[in-house]
Amino acid sequence: MALAGVPLIMVLGNSMLIPAFPQIREAMGITPLQVGLLITFFSIPAGLAIPFVGFWSDRIERKKIIVPALIIYGIGGLISGLAPVLFNNSYTVMLAGRIVQGLGAAGTAPLAMALVGDLYQSKARNKALGVLEATNGMGKVISPILGSLLVLLVWWSIFYVYAALAIPVALAVAFLVKEKKKEKAAQGKSLSAYFSGVFELFKKKAATLLIAFFGGMLALFTLFGVLAYLSDALEATYGLQGVRKGFVLALPVLASASTALGTGFLLQKKPNFLKSAILIGLGLFSISLVLSALFQTIPAVLALLAVLGLGVGLVLPGLNTIVTSSAPEEERGAMTAFYGGVRFIGVALGPPIFSLLERGGPVMLYGPWAVVGAITLFLAWRYLQPPKSQATGSA
């Protein structure tokens, strides 16, 4: 439960902010692209820092990084919150806080995933990773609603909530998680030798890991791009505001979270379903985007958002299991860190790219990613190889 709180807190960093985009843009006098960069300036520093954080987590106890990272995450939120209060709505100060917050986020969810990989084995690992992915998704469910409520109070209060929530989770990890000591061999590796070993490991399973990394990035790129686009479109086009808009934005991630949790439990009982879950999820992902380009009514938007979330919820737990099971414990932190970094890059690129593509209409907005999803589906069907224990169902 303590570890499940880590991805829950981390995901608030972006998802809770998205419903406030129109208010932030109006209050600070910035463009839609600039407000989207508040996601980018959080996610890119996180993505770049994660591999190095993973290196250190394989040398020392992972929670010795997770706990300070959560505190830094909270401090970054406070810095951004000071921009409208003390610095006359300074966009620069707000971006600086988001960079600090992103650097803190680098030591959170990916390392929690690696630590779960250390503590649990085989079928139990599927279940535990499903719980982590579900709490990640539940954070995305709660955060649009929470963000919409906080905007009704005052929009910049969102930044202070980050610190208020990060501290209790940091204390829970510090006192409740029991982690074994690292082997001296892992502690003594140099940075170059360490990454060289991970690169060699990656080469041995290149096709499977490339598909897993790209699939995770594509799922989150599209999900956050769609959410950022709809944050404005639901108000401008459909007249939905406040908490009603928050509930609509929460729909795809509610579907994703509940499906991820169910998928994790299913993979514990039927591990040989892992590849099928990924393929079905990618199929639903692509179909939802094709139909989103064709149908624009509110009922259609709601239904297709749910299907998109369902697809993402089927894809991510399986990919998480493939990545965490691909490396031995002494290199697992780096492997999951690279994976987490790629996912963060997807989140970073989604909002600004969707902001640029919306000028081309629904087909330009959704069509390219439907095609990319279909190509990924074919490559996964052809080349994706689940871990042997998952493929055979053995312990």
WOKA-V640740 format. One record per residue. PHI is phi in degrees with one decimal (none if undefined). BURIAL is 1 if it has 16 or more other ideal C-beta (glycine too) atoms within 10 Angstrom, else 0. D_LAST is the distance of its C-alpha to the last C-alpha in Angstrom with 2 decimals. Layout:
# WOKA-V640740
PHI&BURIAL&D_LAST / PHI&BURIAL&D_LAST
This chain:
# WOKA-V640740
none&0&23.86 / -63.7&1&25.68 / -67.2&1&23.51 / -64.3&1&23.75 / -70.5&1&27.49 / -68.1&1&27.45 / -64.9&1&26.83 / -60.7&1&29.02 / -70.1&1&31.87 / -59.2&1&31.39 / -71.1&1&31.68 / -62.1&1&34.94 / -55.5&1&36.46 / -110.5&1&37.07 / -63.9&1&36.53 / -72.3&1&38.99 / -82.1&1&41.64 / -58.4&1&41.67 / -62.7&1&43.64 / -89.1&1&46.30 / -51.9&1&46.99 / -60.0&1&50.30 / -69.2&1&51.58 / -63.8&1&50.65 / -61.8&1&52.33 / -69.8&0&55.44 / -66.6&0&55.73 / -99.8&1&55.29 / 65.3&0&57.09 / -117.3&1&54.35 / -86.9&0&53.18 / -57.7&1&50.03 / -64.6&0&48.74 / -64.9&1&49.42 / -69.0&1&47.66 / -64.8&1&44.62 / -68.2&1&44.68 / -63.6&1&43.81 / -77.4&1&40.27 / -62.7&1&40.50 / -74.3&1&41.83 / -86.0&1&38.94 / -82.7&1&36.16 / -66.9&1&37.42 / -57.6&1&37.82 / -63.4&1&34.32 / -63.2&1&32.95 / -74.6&1&34.95 / -81.8&1&34.14 / -56.5&1&30.38 / -58.7&1&29.58 / -73.2&1&31.77 / -63.2&1&30.33 / -62.1&1&26.84 / -58.6&1&28.31 / -68.7&1&29.64 / -68.9&1&26.52 / -82.6&1&24.68 / -97.8&1&27.65 / -125.1&0&28.14 / -63.3&0&26.32 / -64.1&1&25.37 / -71.9&1&27.06 / -70.2&0&30.26 / -99.4&1&30.46 / -60.7&1&29.25 / -64.7&1&31.91 / -61.5&0&34.94 / -62.4&1&33.77 / -63.5&1&33.94 / -66.9&0&37.42 / -62.5&1&38.59 / -56.1&1&37.34 / -65.0&1&39.56 / -63.1&1&42.50 / -59.5&1&42.34 / -61.2&1&42.67 / -63.9&1&45.69 / -61.6&1&47.35 / -62.7&1&47.06 / -66.8&1&48.39 / -76.9&1&51.45 / -56.5&1&52.49 / -79.9&1&54.22 / -87.8&0&55.31 / -114.6&0&56.88 / -120.3&0&56.98 / 53.2&0&58.71 / 56.5&0&55.72 / -70.3&0&54.96 / -66.0&1&52.44 / -64.0&0&52.01 / -63.6&1&51.07 / -63.9&1&48.60 / -64.4&1&46.94 / -60.8&1&46.91 / -63.0&1&45.09 / -66.8&1&42.51 / -63.4&1&41.92 / -60.0&1&41.39 / -62.8&1&39.08 / -64.1&1&37.05 / -62.5&1&36.77 / -66.3&1&35.42 / -62.0&1&32.91 / -59.6&1&31.51 / -99.8&1&29.97 / -109.0&1&28.43 / -57.8&1&25.74 / -61.0&1&24.25 / -73.8&1&23.86 / -62.4&1&22.44 / -64.3&1&19.72 / -63.3&1&19.18 / -67.1&1&19.22 / -61.3&1&16.54 / -61.1&1&14.42 / -72.1&1&15.42 / -85.9&1&14.92 / -121.2&0&11.60 / -123.2&0&8.08 / 46.4&1&5.61 / -63.3&1&6.67 / -63.0&0&9.36 / -65.9&1&10.60 / -56.2&1&11.41 / -63.7&1&13.34 / -65.1&1&15.04 / -67.3&1&16.09 / -63.8&1&17.36 / -64.2&1&19.41 / -62.2&1&20.82 / -65.2&1&21.77 / -68.0&1&23.26 / -69.2&1&25.33 / -57.5&1&26.39 / -67.2&1&27.55 / -63.0&1&29.12 / -60.6&1&31.09 / -67.9&1&32.39 / -72.0&1&33.31 / -68.0&1&35.12 / -64.9&1&36.79 / -63.2&1&39.06 / -69.6&1&40.33 / -62.4&1&40.74 / -61.4&1&42.39 / -64.6&1&44.74 / -68.0&0&45.75 / -66.4&1&46.38 / -61.6&1&48.52 / -65.0&0&50.75 / -79.7&0&51.35 / -162.6&0&51.74 / -62.4&1&49.60 / -79.6&1&49.14 / -64.6&1&47.68 / -54.6&1&44.28 / -65.2&1&44.16 / -77.8&1&44.74 / -66.5&1&41.91 / -55.1&1&39.44 / -67.4&1&40.53 / -62.5&0&40.73 / -93.3&1&37.05 / -69.9&1&35.60 / -63.3&0&36.94 / -60.9&0&35.23 / -66.8&1&31.80 / -59.6&1&32.54 / -66.5&0&33.46 / -63.3&1&30.34 / -64.5&1&28.09 / -61.5&0&30.40 / -104.3&0&30.35 / -106.3&0&27.11 / -90.6&1&24.38 / -104.9&0&23.43 / -121.4&0&22.37 / -79.1&0&22.01 / -67.3&0&24.59 / -78.3&1&24.22 / -68.1&0&24.44 / -63.1&0&28.00 / -61.6&0&27.09 / -69.1&1&25.89 / -68.2&0&28.99 / -89.2&0&31.33 / -66.5&1&30.53 / -77.2&0&33.40 / -60.7&0&33.13 / -66.3&0&33.89 / -65.2&0&31.47 / -62.8&1&28.71 / -70.2&1&29.29 / -63.3&0&29.84 / -64.0&1&26.35 / -65.8&1&24.90 / -63.9&0&27.22 / -63.8&0&26.07 / -63.1&1&22.42 / -63.7&1&23.63 / -63.0&0&25.58 / -65.2&0&22.67 / -125.2&1&21.01 / -58.3&0&24.34 / -61.0&0&24.33 / -63.0&1&21.03 / -70.2&1&21.84 / -62.7&0&25.46 / -64.7&1&24.62 / -63.7&1&22.23 / -64.4&1&24.95 / -67.8&1&27.75 / -61.8&1&26.08 / -64.1&1&25.55 / -65.4&1&29.14 / -62.1&1&30.61 / -60.7&1&29.13 / -78.7&1&30.53 / -56.2&1&33.71 / -70.2&1&34.56 / -59.4&1&33.65 / -74.6&1&35.78 / -63.5&1&38.48 / -63.5&1&38.87 / -63.5&1&38.95 / -64.9&1&41.55 / -62.1&1&43.66 / -69.4&1&43.58 / -56.1&1&44.57 / -84.5&1&48.01 / -64.4&1&48.11 / -64.1&1&47.45 / -81.6&1&50.56 / -72.4&0&52.77 / -96.3&0&52.06 / -110.0&1&50.92 / 69.3&0&52.61 / -92.2&1&49.52 / -135.7&0&49.70 / 59.5&0&48.40 / -66.9&1&45.67 / -60.3&0&45.81 / -64.8&1&44.87 / -59.6&1&42.07 / -66.6&1&40.55 / -65.9&1&40.73 / -65.2&1&39.07 / -77.7&1&36.33 / -58.7&1&35.58 / -64.6&1&33.35 / -79.4&1&31.30 / -65.3&1&31.03 / -62.5&1&29.64 / -66.0&1&27.30 / -66.0&1&26.10 / -65.7&1&25.58 / -68.2&1&23.80 / -61.1&1&21.51 / -64.2&1&20.60 / -63.3&1&20.06 / -64.1&1&18.03 / -59.9&1&15.66 / -68.0&0&15.21 / -64.7&1&15.02 / -67.9&1&12.27 / -66.9&1&10.17 / -86.5&0&11.00 / -129.8&0&11.42 / -62.9&1&9.61 / -74.7&0&11.70 / -85.3&1&14.71 / -55.1&1&14.53 / -66.4&1&17.28 / -61.9&0&19.30 / -60.8&1&19.51 / -64.1&1&20.86 / -66.1&1&23.31 / -62.5&1&24.58 / -61.3&1&25.04 / -65.1&1&27.03 / -64.2&1&29.09 / -63.5&1&30.02 / -56.9&1&30.79 / -68.3&1&33.25 / -61.7&1&34.83 / -61.5&1&35.54 / -72.3&1&37.29 / -60.2&1&39.37 / -68.8&1&40.54 / -64.2&1&41.22 / -72.0&1&43.66 / -103.0&0&45.48 / -122.4&0&45.64 / -121.3&0&46.94 / -73.1&0&47.78 / -59.8&0&46.22 / -58.9&0&44.36 / -66.8&0&42.96 / -59.7&1&41.99 / -62.1&0&40.17 / -63.8&1&38.31 / -73.5&1&37.34 / -62.9&1&36.23 / -64.1&1&33.83 / -66.0&1&32.49 / -58.5&1&32.14 / -63.1&1&30.14 / -61.5&1&27.93 / -63.0&1&27.22 / -62.9&1&26.51 / -66.3&1&24.17 / -78.4&1&22.07 / -76.7&1&22.13 / -65.8&1&21.49 / -59.1&1&18.07 / -64.4&1&16.53 / -63.4&1&18.64 / -60.1&1&17.72 / -64.4&1&13.97 / -60.5&1&15.05 / -68.4&1&17.45 / -67.8&1&15.53 / -87.1&1&12.62 / -83.5&1&15.42 / -127.4&1&16.79 / -67.3&0&16.16 / -54.8&0&17.05 / -71.0&1&20.67 / -122.1&1&21.25 / -67.2&1&19.16 / -59.8&1&22.25 / -67.2&1&24.40 / -64.3&1&22.11 / -68.5&1&21.68 / -67.3&1&25.37 / -59.9&1&26.49 / -62.3&1&24.56 / -62.7&1&26.15 / -62.7&1&29.47 / -63.7&1&29.40 / -62.7&1&28.68 / -62.8&1&31.61 / -62.4&1&33.82 / -59.5&1&33.12 / -62.0&1&34.20 / -64.7&1&37.21 / -82.7&1&38.47 / -55.8&1&38.06 / -58.7&1&41.03 / -66.0&1&43.69 / -69.6&1&42.87 / -65.4&1&42.90 / -61.9&1&46.13 / -75.0&0&47.72 / -76.5&1&46.49 / -62.3&1&47.68 / -66.1&0&51.22 / -86.1&0&50.37 / 89.2&0&49.50 / -58.9&0&46.38 / -64.6&0&45.78 / -68.0&0&45.81 / -71.7&1&43.73 / -105.4&1&40.84 / -56.9&1&41.29 / -57.8&1&40.10 / -79.4&1&36.70 / -64.9&1&36.22 / -66.1&0&36.84 / -62.3&1&34.53 / -62.9&1&31.76 / -66.8&1&32.37 / -64.9&0&32.27 / -62.5&1&28.96 / -59.3&1&27.61 / -62.5&0&28.81 / -63.7&1&27.39 / -66.0&1&23.94 / -62.3&0&24.11 / -83.8&0&25.34 / -121.0&0&23.51 / -68.7&1&20.47 / -118.3&0&17.27 / -64.1&1&14.00 / -55.6&1&11.39 / -55.5&0&9.79 / -65.5&1&6.17 / -78.2&1&8.38 / -70.3&0&10.66 / -96.2&0&8.87 / 84.9&0&6.63 / -77.2&0&3.78 / -76.3&0&0.00
